[in-house]
C-alpha cells in the first residue's frame, strides 16, 4: 500500500467534490426538465440499469485513496511491464501516462465524476438531452479507456487470454452503449448469438495458440501467482491464487486443456443451441473465471478500476436472456390466436 500524505488526499477529494457538485446540478436539471418518457422495452431497461451501475461502480472505485497518487503506478505501469504490447501501442500508452501525471489529481477526479454522472443518468434514465448525450458520449469515452487504460484489453499482445481478462471489460461497455443508442436498428438476437460465439472461438484460439505460451506452466501460472502477492489482497484469496498458480505450473497440459475445452464448449453452445443453456453456461464460466483467475477484479486491492471482463459479459448474457424471453412471451399469444377455431 502506498503511503499517501493527508494533504494530497484533502486536495484530491476537494477537487472531486467540486466536479461532483457541478455534475449533480446538471443531473438535477436533466431530471426536472426531462421530456416525457418514451416507451422502453424491459430488456433495454435492464441493460441500461446494469451498465449504468457498472459505470457508477467504476467511478466510485476511481475515488479510492490510492488512485490519487498511484493510479498509473498501480494499474497502468504493471500492465505495460507484464503485457507484450506492440511497440506503437506501448509508446501511445506511455505518452498518455506522461500527460496524466502532469495533473493526476485533476484528471482522476474528473474521470471519476464523468463515470459517476454517466452511470446515474443511465440508471435514472431521463428521456431527453442528457440521457441521449450520455449514451452517445459513453462510446468515445469507452474507446479511450479501452485503448489507453486497458491496451485494447491485451488483445493485440502475445499472451492474450480469457483468463487474463481479454478482450477487456470496457469493450463490452462499448457494446452496451451501441445497443442503447439504437436498439431497433439491428437484429439483436442474432447479433448477440454470433457475437458470443465469436468471443469464445477467439478466446479458445488465444488459449491454444503455442505462441501465447499457455501450454507452458510458467506462463499459465504467471497471472495467478502475481495476483497472490498483492499486499492489500485478502489472505484467503491470496492463498487460493497461489495454490491454483502452483497447480497450473506443475500440470500445465491438464489445466490448459480444461480451460480450452470450457471455452470450446461455450462457443459450440452459442453456435448449436443458443438460448437458456448457452446463457447459463456463459454465466457459470464467467463467474468461475472471475473468481479463480481474475481475483474478483481486484476489487479489494484498493487499485481496481472496474470489476473486470466477466461481469459485463454476464450482464450481456442476462440481457440476451430477457430479450429472448420477451420475444417468446410476445409470440405465444399470437400463435394461440391463429389456432383459435373460427365460428
N, C-alpha and C positions, 0 to 999 in steps of 0.2 A: 504494500500500500504506500502510495506516495504521500509524504507529509506535506500538507497544504497550509500555508500561513493563513491565519484568520482574516487578515486584511484583504487577501486575494479572494476568499470566499465571500466576504462582505461586498466587495466590488462586483463580483460575478453575479450574485443574487440581486444586487441593486439594479444592475443593467437589465437582468432578466425581468425584474418586476416592472420596469418601465415599459419594456416591449409587451409584456403580458397585459398591462393595463390598457395600452393602445389597442391591442388585439381584442380585448374584452369589450371595449367601446364599439369597435367595428362589428363584433358579433352581436351585440345588443341591438345595434341599428339594423342589422340584417334580419333580425327576428321581428322587431317592431314594425318594420316597413316591408315585410316579405309579401310576395304576391300570394294569391290563392293557390293552395297546394294542388298539384296535378295528381291524377291517379297514378299509383305506383304498384307494380307487381310485387307480391310478397317476397319472391326470391330476390328481386333487386333491392328491396328494403333491407333484407337480411345481409346481402353482400355489402351494402353501404354501411350498415352499422358495424359489421365485423371489421372492415378495413378502416373505418373511422376510428374504431377502438384501437387498432394496431398503430395508426399514426399518433393517437393520443398517448399510448404507452411509450412509443419511441421518443416523443417529445419529453415526457417525464424522465425517461432514462437519460436523456441528454442533459438534464439538470442535476444529475448526480454530482456530488462534490468533486470527485476525481476528474470529471470532464473539464473542469475549469482550467486545469493546467496540464493534464496528462492525456487528453483525448488522442492527440497524434501519437504520443509515445506508447500508449497502452493499446490502441486499436489499429491505427494505420501502419505504423512502423513495423510491428511484428508481422503483419500481412506482407509487407514489402520484402522482409527478410526471408520468410518461410515460403512464399509463393514465387514460382519461377515465372514472373510476369514477362511478357515480351519487352524488349528494351524501350520501345516508344511509349508503352503504357506505364512502365516504371518511371520514365522521365516525366510523363504527364502528371502522375500522382505526386512525385517528388516536388515538382514545381507548385502544385496545388497546396501541398503541406507547408511549403515555404510561405506562400501567401497567407494561409490560415494563421500561421504562427506570428504574423505581424500584428494581429489584433485578436488573439484567441478567445478572450472573454466575450467580446462583442459578437464574433461570429458564432460562438457556441450558444450564447443566449438567443441570438436571432434564429438559429436553426431550431432550437427547442421551441421557441414561440411559434414559428411557422408550422411546425408539426402538431403542436397542441391546438392551435387555432384551426388548422385544416381538419384535424380529427374531430373537433367539436362541431364544426359546420356539417361534416358528413353525418355524424351521429344525429344531430338535431334535424338535419335535412330540410332547412328552409328553402322553398322553391323561389328562386329569384337570382339576382345578380351575384351575390356572394357564393351561393351554392354552386352555380354554374362556373363561376370563376375558379373556385377551389378545385373542382373536378378537372377543369382544363389545365390549371397551373400545376396540379399534382403530377401531371405527366412529365413535363421537363424537370420538375424537382426530383422525381423518382429516377429519371435518367441520369441526372447529375450525381445523385447518391450512388447509383449503381456503378457508374464509371469511376468516380474519384474515391468513394467510400468503400466500395466492395471490389473494385478492379474487375468489373463485369462478373462478379461472383466467382472469380478464379476460373471462369470457363475457358479463357484463352491460354491458360497456363498448363504446363506439364504437371500432372497431379490433380487435375480437375476431377471431382468425385462427388456423388450424392452424400457420402459420409463426411465430407468436409464443408458441406453447405452449398455446393454449386447447384444451379446457376446463380445463386444469390437471392436473398429474401425479397429485395426491393424489385426484382424483376417481376414478381407476382403482384406486388402493389401496382406496378405499371399495367399489368393485365387487368386488374380490377378497375383501375381508373378508365381504361379504354372501354370496358363493358358499361360502366356507369355513364360514360359520355354519350353513348347512343346504343342502348341495349337492343333496339329493334332493327338495327341495320343488317345484322348477320344472323345466320342460324346458330344460336349459341349452343344448343345441344350437340350438334355435330362438331362444331368448332372445339368445344371442350373435350369431347371424346378423342378427336385427333390430337389435340394439344397434350392431353395426359399420356396418350400412347407414345408420342414423340419424346416427351420428357423422360419417360422411363426407358425407352430404347436408347436415347443418348446417354442416360445415366449408366445403363448396362454396358455400353461400349466404353465409356470412361473407365469403368471398373475392371474390364478385362483386357484393355489395351496394354501390351507389355511395356511400352514407353512411359506409362503413368506409374509403373513401379509397384502396384499393389499386390503382385504375387511375391514380392519381397517383404519379409517380416519387418524390416526396419521402416520402410515407407508406409506399410499398412498400419503399424502401431504408432507412428510418429505423432499424429494429432492427439490421440488419446493420452499418450504419455505427457505431451506438452500441456494438455488441459489439467493433468493431475498435479502439476507443480504450481498452479496459480496460488499465490499467497493468500488471497481473500476468499478462496472457494471453501465450501463446507467440507469437512474432513470425510464424511461419508461418500460424497460424490467424488472427491479426490481419490479415495481408496478404490472406488469402483472403476474409475477411469484408468488407474494404474494397473489394476488386476486384469481388466479387459485388454489393455495395451500389451501387457506381458503375454497373455494368452495368444493374441494375434501375432506377436513377434515369434513365438515358439511354433505356431501352427498356421502360417500364412496361407497355405494351399487350402486348408479346411475352411478357414474363416472367409477368405475372399471368394471361395466357391459359394458359400452360403449367402453372402451379400449379393453376389452377382445373380444367383438364382432367384433371390427375392425380388430383385429389380426386373428380371426377365418375366417372372410370373405377373408382376404388376402390368407390364407392357402387354402381355398376352390377354389379360383380363379386359383391359381397355379396348383391345382390338376385337376380341371374340365375343365377349358378353358385357359390354358397357352397361352400367346400371348400379343397383344397390350393392351387388357383390364387389364390383371394382371399387366403389366408393369406400366400403367398409375395409377392404384390404389396404387401400391407399392411406386411410386414416391410421390403421394399426401400424403399417410400415413407417409412416411419418412419425408417429409417436415414439416408436422404438428407436428410430434414428435420432430423434431429438434428445432422448434420454441417454442412450447408450453411446452415441458417437459425437454429439454436439453439446454435451454438458448443459442441456436445457437452455441453450442460447447464452450461457454465461450470465444469466440474469442475476446471480448472487455474487458476482465478482466486483461490482462497482464500476466496471468498464464496459458493460454491454450497451449497445445502441439499439438493438432490436432482438426479438425472440429467435431469430434465425429462420432458415428456409422452410422447415417442416410445418410451422404454424400457418403461414399464409397458404401453403399447399392444402392443408386440412380445411381451411376456410373456403378455398375454391372448390374443393370436393363437396363440402356441405352445400355450397351454392348450387352446384350441379344437381345434387340430390333433391333440393327443394324445387329446382326448376323442372325436373322430370316428374316429380310428384304432382306439381301443379298442373303439368300438361296432361297427366293421366286422369286427374280429377275433372279436368275440363272436357276431355273427350268421352269419358264413360257415359255421362248423361246424353250426349249426342247419339251414341250407339244405341242406348235404350230407347230413345225417341224413334230411331229408324226401325227398331224391331217391334215397336208397338203396333198391333194389328189395326187396320183401318176399318171402321164400321160402315 
